[in-house]
Amino acid sequence: MIPCSVFIVAQDEANNIERVLRSVSDFAQVLVVDSGSTDNTVALAEAMGAEVIHQDWLGYAGQKQFALSLCQQDWVLNLDADEALTPECIAVIKQTIIRNDIAALRFARNDIFMNQLPNKWMKKPNNLRLYRRQLAHFDTSEQVHESAIVEGKEIRTQVAFTHFGYNRIDALVAKNNLYSSFRAEDKFARNKRPSLIKLALVLPFTFLQKYFLQGRITNGKRGLILATIDAFYAFLKEAKLWEKYLVDSDPNKKSK
């Protein structure tokens, strides 16, 4: 068994949970923290041999911090239920956890979109997912796009895990709508002021960045669609921050 703990935060992931658990079947500890599934996520996870713990929802970062606290191995790996490791990922993990000079490993991420992997010319997102347990924690004030904060040296690999959660347009747009609200709330709570210039320019600038600089143009129709969705997500975050000031805030704090 690979001496590493895997933790997965899940709710109503019956369509995904077996795939991710199958990809980590060789790890010493596999933990699923379920926040109240109404489908058979729990039964499927237990049948796959995972340790399943119930925890009412604490927020994205809070839930992951709770899961991290239950891990027993010195190294921990965080995956979402709609993700899966490849054999190449497992090989890199084995090479990493025997080293004494690093604290964390950041992976590339292959987002399946409309049933297709990104081509080799597209820039891939990356995520910090493997780290030493005692050197890591989550900032529970962050509502979304949470990532572990690790004290120590971080390295990167171009080896990518696979992400299935953005495969369909409706799922991606629904997540963007939810996450943009959380991001606007986080910025508002930190007294981040909206910018009219950014509101006007963030959509076209993001589209150009994604489509040309990050290589979406090389992925045909899918690349055009994805770059447009990404640009609108950037616009939504700024628009919803304006909404917080113009509609939801105290009248004395409204932007002119």
Number of C-alpha atoms within 10 A of each C-alpha: 8 16 17 25 23 27 25 26 22 25 21 17 21 19 13 19 25 18 16 20 26 14 16 22 16 14 17 14 21 23 23 26 25 23 17 15 14 11 13 14 23 26 12 18 23 13 11 16 14 22 15 19 14 14 14 10 15 14 15 19 21 19 21 23 18 16 21 25 11 13 19 15 17 14 24 26 24 21 22 18 25 19 22 23 18 14 13 11 20 18 11 14 17 13 10 19 22 11 9 7 11 16 22 27 21 18 21 19 19 21 21 16 20 13 11 13 15 20 14 10 12 18 16 17 11 17 16 19 16 26 29 21 21 15 15 20 21 19 15 16 13 18 18 17 10 16 18 21 14 19 15 13 11 15 12 13 12 12 18 21 21 18 21 20 17 19 16 13 14 10 12 17 16 12 15 19 16 11 18 22 20 19 20 22 19 17 17 18 11 9 10 12 13 21 13 12 8 14 17 13 12 20 21 15 14 21 22 18 15 22 23 15 13 16 20 26 20 17 19 9 10 16 21 16 16 22 22 19 19 19 20 19 22 20 20 22 24 24 20 21 26 21 16 20 20 15 13 12 13 10 10 7 10 14 14 5
